[in-house]
Amino acid sequence: MTKQHKIGLVKVLGTTTVVLAFINESWTLVEKVLSLFNIVPNYLTCTNETNMAT
């Protein structure tokens, strides 16, 4: 293996790590947003039911 090949491998590995970390972060962000969207309709239906009950 030449030095250039090693540098290329390091770059590829580094890029892959960054991309995977970014995907992981954005996935947790997506989950947070989805959970927010789940909480809001549940909250609205709860308030509507209590309003109708009174």
N, C-alpha and C positions, 0 to 999 in steps of 0.2 A: 504493500500500500504506500502510495506517495503521500507527501504532506498535504497536497491539494485535496486528495480524496478524503483524508481525515477531517480537514476543515469543512468540506462539503457535508460529511456525515454529522458533524457537530451542529452545523447550521440547521440541517434537516431535523435533527433531534430537538434542538432548541425551539424551532418553529412549531413542531408537533406538540411539544409540551405547552407552549403558550396558547396554541389553538385549543387544546384539550381543556386547559384551565379556563379559557374564555367561554367555551361551550358549557362547562360545568357551572360557571358563575351565571351565565345567561339562563341556564336551565332552572337554577334556583330562583332567579328573578321571575321567570315564566310561572313557576309554581306559586310564588308569592302573589303574583297578579291574579292567577286563576283562583287561589283561595280567597282573595279579596272579592272577586266576582261571585264566588259561592256564598260568602258571608253576607254580602249586600242583599241579594234576593231573599235569603232566609230571614234577615232582619226585617225587610219590608213585609214579608208575608206574616211574620209574627206581629208586627205593629198593626197590620190590617186586621188580623184575627182578633186582637185585643180590642181594637176600636169597634169592631162589629159586635163583640160580646157585650160591651157596655151599653 
